Amino acid sequence: MSVYVQPYTIPNVTIKREEEQLFISMDNAKENTYQLFSGNRPHLEAINKKIGESKNSMFRVTLPVDEGPYYFVIKGEDFETNIFSERVIQLKQAINFRDLGGYQTTDGRVTRWGLLFRGDQLSKLDETDRRLLEKMNLKTIVDYRSEHERTVNPNKQIATVIQTVHCDPQSSFSEAAANAVDLNEENVKLVRQLEEGKIESKYINGKGENVIEDYQFLITSEPAKEAYKKFLQTCADVANAPLVHHCRGGKDRTGLGSMFLLLLLGVKEEEIVNDYILTGIIRKDRNQLKYELYQELTKNEDYLAYLMAMIETREEFIRASIERIKELYPTTTDYFIQHFGLTQEQIDTMREFYLEEGMNK
């Protein structure tokens, strides 16, 4: 039986799935009677079905993935959690599709569940996956991939999707992936670049300096400005939600897009960093596989260290991007207004729509 432990939901709540069984627990709970409520829409009035009661805040319930999505609230005496759900959507043919709900902001609010998603490419979705996304009423797809990537691996059609917005930030970091036909060709190209001296020697180690430089370059580059402006403007029209933005693996281009969006909404920096790091946790097995494939192509330890740094999601990578914005602008809000051309009214509207008051009490 496959077991999936959600890497993060909301503070103090843990979710583990074993096929159709969900195990939900609340950390550091006092001895009390707790009730678990569920619903298929991320609104308190819809989360009204009591599905469990416990004196130790531990629940086991049967909830098949394909009958979801599920949203939950735990209630106790004079206590109620925020809404929460399974952060990583349990799709069969995409491993990094996840909800951006439940993140805390600096003013005490949280991002709403079921409206904003990030993911990897949607080219292999099966019918069960597509039905689940349709039940989530997914309306808009923002695709950061290049035209070549989209041609080689076109996304599957999802009946509820009204529009797909293409916006390629032209990240040099993603160039090998963008021009490859499959994973093997991508790996061969990466190793060949190293062997042919196309990568500066100062980068050929495990420090990841090239990742930091590329991320920081995207903070100001014109193609990235136009791409992420289109993404943020799409989010600013709240009628486009529920919305997912994605690239190939959901790591770099999508990681920066998520950083921009969460920063704009006023999410705490620690939460933004944690969201970025989640990709590495989710892709741990895949990264190990890639390492083994790299080993088949080269035995050079410096090459291997360089290649692994490129696929990892280290805290310093995303923090360097945030620090770059702070260096250039008095406030992050100034960055979104002056660099991307958003208005204060748009930002206020987004915060009003995508955030809700914290419910823990």
N, C-alpha and C positions, 0 to 999 in steps of 0.2 A: 504494500500500500504506500503510495507516495505521500510525503509529508512536506508541507510548505509553511515555514514560520515567517510571517510578515516581518520585514526588517524594521518597520516603524509605522505606527498608526497615529495616535496622539499620546501625549505624556501619560505614563502610568497604565496604559492599556496594551495588552499583548493579545495577538490573534495567531492561532495555528490552525491550519487546515489539513485534514487527512481525508482525501477524497470528498465525500459529501458531508463530513463532520467538521464543524467549527468549534474550536476550543477558545473561549474568550475569558480573559482574567484581568483583574485590576490590581495593580501592585499596591502594597502598603495599605490595604483596605482594613478598616476597623471591623470588629465583630458587629455585624448588623445584618439586616435583611435587605438584599439587593435584588432589583428586578431588571431584567433585560428586555428591552422593547426593540422591535424591528419594523422596517417598512421598505418599500421598493423605490421610494423617492426621497431625496435628501432635504426634507422639510419636517420640522418638528410635528406639525399636525398630521403628517403621513406616517410618522414612526410611532404607531399607536397599538401595535400588536404585541402583547406580552408573550414572550417565547421562553422565558426562563426565570427562575427565582433561586436565590442562593444566599446562604449565611456567611459564605467566605468569598463572595464576589468571583466565583469560578463557575463558568457555564459551558455546557456541552450541548450543541444543537445540531440538527440535521438540516443543512441548507445547500442543496446542489448548486454548483456554479452556474449552470445554464438556466436556472430559474431566478437568478439575480437580476440586477444588482441588489445588494442589501445594505441598508444603513441602520445604525444602531444608536441607542442611548441607554446608559445604565443609570437607574434611579435608586436612591436610598433615602433614609430619613434625613430631611433637610439637605438633600444632595442630588445633583444631576450632572452628568458629564456633558461635554460637548458632543455633537453628532460625530460619529466616526464610521469607518468602513474598512474594507480590505484595500490598503493603499495600492499594492501591485495587483492589477486586474488579472485574474487567472485565465488568460487566453492560452489556447493550445499552440498557436503558431506565431506568437510574439511574446518575448520574455520581459520586456522593459516598458510595458504600457501601464502607466500609473496615474493616480488621482493626486492633484495638487491641493486637496482640501486638508483642513485641520492644522495648518501652519499658523503659529502665533505672530501677531504684529507687535510693533513697539507701543501701540496705544491700547493694547489689551483685547483686540478683536482677533478673529481667526478667519482664515480663508474658507470659503464655503466648499462643501463636497459636491461632486457631480457636475461641475461646470467647466473646470479647466483640467486638461490632461496633458501628459507628455509621453512620448513613446518612441519605439523603434519603427522600422518600416512595416507597412501593412500589406506587403506583397504576398504573404503566404497564409493569410487568414483562411480558416476553413469555415464551413457553413455555421457551425456552432459559435465560433468567434464572432462572425458577422451578426448573428441574431442577438448576441449579448450586447454588442455595441449599438445595435438598433434599439434595443430595449432601454439603453441609457440615453436614447434620443440624440445621439451624436449628430451635430448639424454641420460643423465646419472642420476641415482638415487644412492645416498649414504645413506645407512640405518644404523643408530646407534643402532637399537633394538637388543635385544638378540635373540637367535635361538628360544626360547620359544615364545616370542612375535610375531616373524615372522610366526611361525607355527599356532598360535591361530588366528592371524589377518593378513593373507597374503595380500600384496599390490595387487591392481588391475593391470592388464596388460595395458600398454600404448604403442600403436603401434610404436611410434617413438623412444622409449627407446631402446638403444643398449646394455646397461649393467647396472647391479645393483651391487654396491660395498657394502659388509657387513663389518662393523667395529664397534664392540661393545666396548666402553670405560670402561665397567664394573663399572659404577657408583653405589656406595652403596645407594646413594640418590634415584636412580630409581629402586632399587631392588624390592620393593613391586609391582610397576607397571609391572616390567618385569616378575614376577612370577604369576600374577593374570590372571584369564580368562576374567573377565569383571570388570566394574567400581565398582559394589557392592562388589565383592570379594576383590578388592583392598582396599576399605574403611574398610571393616571388618578386614582385616589383619593389617592395620595401627593402628586401635583402639586397637586390641588385643595385638599388640606389646607394646603399652603404658600400658595397664592393667596388662600385665604379667611382667612388669619391664624390658623389653628388651631395652628400651631407657634410657640412663643415665638421671638422674633427672635434671642435670644442663641444659639440652636442652629443658625441658618440660615447655616452655613459648613461648612468641611471638617474641623473639629476632632473631630467625633464625640463631643462631650460628652454628648449624649443617650444614646448607646449605653453609655457608661461608667456613667452614672447608672442606666439601666435594669438593666444587669447587676448593679450593686451593690445595687439595690433587691431583686432576686431572691434575693440572699444571705439576706435576712431576711423577705421577704413571706410571709404565711400561705399563699396558694394555691401559691406556689412550694415552700414547705416541705412541704406535703402531697404535691405532685406528685413532687418529687425523693426524698422519703422513700419513696414507693411504689416508685420506680425502684430505689433502693438496697436496699430490703428484698427486691425481686424478685431482684436480683443476689446478695444474701446467701444466698438459697436456691439453692445451687449446682446443684441438680437442674434448674434452669430454663435452664442453659447447654447449648449455644450460644445466645446472646441478641444481638439487635440493638435499639438504641434510636434513634429517629429523629423528625424533625419534617417540615417541608415541604422545605426545602433542605439540612437537615443542618448549619446554621451556628450560630444563636443558642441556641435551646432545647437542641439536641443538643450544641452546643459547651460550654454550662455543665454539662450532664449528664456529659459526658466529663471535664470538669475535676474535678467532684466525685468521680467514680469513680476516676480516676487519682490524685488527691490522697489519697483514702482508702487506696489500695493502696501509697502511699509512693513513687510515681513522682517522679523529679527534676522540679523546676519547669521547667527548660529543655525537657525532653521534653514536658511538658504544654503549654507555649507553642507548641512546634513542631507538636504535633498540631492545635492550634487554627488555626495559620497555614496548615496544609495545605489547608483548605477554600478559601482565597483562591487558592492555586496551582491547585487542581483546577478551580475555577470561573472562571478568568481569562477564557476566551473567552466564557462566559455573562455575566460582569460587563461585558465590553466591549459585548456585544449589548444589555444592559440600559441602558448609558450612551447608546447610539445611540437606543434607544427613548425614553429620557427627553428627549433632544435634540429629538425630534419633538414633544414636548409642551410644552417650555419652552426659552427661550434665556437665561433668567436664570442667570448663572454661580454665584451664591450658592446657588440652588436645586439646581443640578447638583452642586455640591460637597457639599451636605448629603445628597443622595440617594446619592451614591457612598460617602460615609462610612458610610452605613447598611448597605451590602452588602459592605463590606470586612472582613477579619479581621486587625485590627492587633494587634501584640503588646501595646500598652498597654491594649487592651480587656480581655483576659483577665487580665493582670497586676493590673489594678485590682480585679478580683473576688477574686483570691487575697489581695491586700493587705487588702481589707475583712475577710476572715475572720480574718486575723492581728491586725487591730485589735480585733476583738470577742472573741477567744478566746485563751487562753494557748498552745494548740497546735491544729493542724488536727484531731487526733484528738478533742480536747474538743468541737470544733464538731460532728463527726458523732455523738458520743454525746449531747451536751446539746441540740443543735438538731434532729437527725433521729431521736433515740431509738434509735440502734443501740447494741448492747452491745459491750464489748471482745471477748467471745467470738465474736460475729458477725464483727467486723473481723479477728480472728486467723484465723478459718475462711476468709474471703475471700482473705486474703493467702496462706494455705497452698495454696488451690485455684487461684487465678488467677496465681500467680507460680511461677517455677522458678529454680533456681540458674543463674547465668551460666556458659556453657560455653566461652567464649573462653579458650584457654590456650596 
